[in-house]
Amino acid sequence: SISAQAAHLSAREVEVAILLAKGYINKEIADQLHISLTTVITHRKNIMDKLRARSLADIILYVVMNGLVDVGEL
């Protein structure tokens, strides 16, 4: 599995990835992080590109494998 370092996710991208893994939708993430919906979508695209993720499941896997979120929280 790739480390957060290897993927070069920004701190904000990590936050967005964690919220996505927890099941939040783009709009909820935007509200929670006080950023625009467009910004969330951009972060999401960048996360997908950096992780070479094909789906949300890949993001969830990354977040869990790197210990960014406890499986119990999902």
C-alpha positions as a Python dict, from the first residue, in 0.01 Angstrom:
ca = {
    (1, 'S'): (0, 0, 0),
    (2, 'I'): (117, 351, -61),
    (3, 'S'): (202, 577, 230),
    (4, 'A'): (60, 926, 262),
    (5, 'Q'): (412, 1041, 179),
    (6, 'A'): (433, 841, -144),
    (7, 'A'): (102, 971, -267),
    (8, 'H'): (191, 1332, -181),
    (9, 'L'): (-159, 1414, -66),
    (10, 'S'): (-186, 1760, 85),
    (11, 'A'): (-317, 1794, 438),
    (12, 'R'): (-649, 1916, 294),
    (13, 'E'): (-671, 1623, 52),
    (14, 'V'): (-615, 1387, 345),
    (15, 'E'): (-903, 1558, 532),
    (16, 'V'): (-1130, 1524, 228),
    (17, 'A'): (-1029, 1159, 176),
    (18, 'I'): (-1110, 1079, 540),
    (19, 'L'): (-1453, 1243, 517),
    (20, 'L'): (-1524, 1059, 190),
    (21, 'A'): (-1427, 733, 358),
    (22, 'K'): (-1668, 812, 641),
    (23, 'G'): (-1949, 839, 389),
    (24, 'Y'): (-1995, 1214, 365),
    (25, 'I'): (-2115, 1350, 32),
    (26, 'N'): (-1938, 1639, -145),
    (27, 'K'): (-2184, 1902, -17),
    (28, 'E'): (-2145, 1787, 346),
    (29, 'I'): (-1766, 1794, 313),
    (30, 'A'): (-1782, 2146, 172),
    (31, 'D'): (-1997, 2260, 466),
    (32, 'Q'): (-1781, 2087, 726),
    (33, 'L'): (-1450, 2222, 593),
    (34, 'H'): (-1596, 2564, 502),
    (35, 'I'): (-1488, 2536, 140),
    (36, 'S'): (-1688, 2551, -183),
    (37, 'L'): (-1843, 2248, -347),
    (38, 'T'): (-1622, 2308, -652),
    (39, 'T'): (-1314, 2294, -430),
    (40, 'V'): (-1426, 1960, -283),
    (41, 'I'): (-1477, 1819, -632),
    (42, 'T'): (-1130, 1941, -734),
    (43, 'H'): (-971, 1784, -424),
    (44, 'R'): (-1159, 1463, -495),
    (45, 'K'): (-1031, 1453, -853),
    (46, 'N'): (-675, 1522, -736),
    (47, 'I'): (-699, 1246, -473),
    (48, 'M'): (-823, 1000, -736),
    (49, 'D'): (-536, 1097, -968),
    (50, 'K'): (-266, 1085, -702),
    (51, 'L'): (-381, 749, -563),
    (52, 'R'): (-458, 616, -911),
    (53, 'A'): (-792, 527, -755),
    (54, 'R'): (-1069, 396, -977),
    (55, 'S'): (-1346, 433, -721),
    (56, 'L'): (-1439, 557, -376),
    (57, 'A'): (-1359, 207, -250),
    (58, 'D'): (-993, 265, -342),
    (59, 'I'): (-991, 588, -140),
    (60, 'I'): (-1148, 410, 160),
    (61, 'L'): (-886, 135, 133),
    (62, 'Y'): (-605, 392, 121),
    (63, 'V'): (-737, 580, 425),
    (64, 'V'): (-774, 260, 630),
    (65, 'M'): (-443, 102, 520),
    (66, 'N'): (-256, 417, 616),
    (67, 'G'): (-419, 437, 956),
    (68, 'L'): (-578, 775, 880),
    (69, 'V'): (-909, 651, 1014),
    (70, 'D'): (-1005, 363, 1240),
    (71, 'V'): (-1219, 96, 1071),
    (72, 'G'): (-1454, 128, 1367),
    (73, 'E'): (-1529, 486, 1267),
    (74, 'L'): (-1653, 387, 922),
}
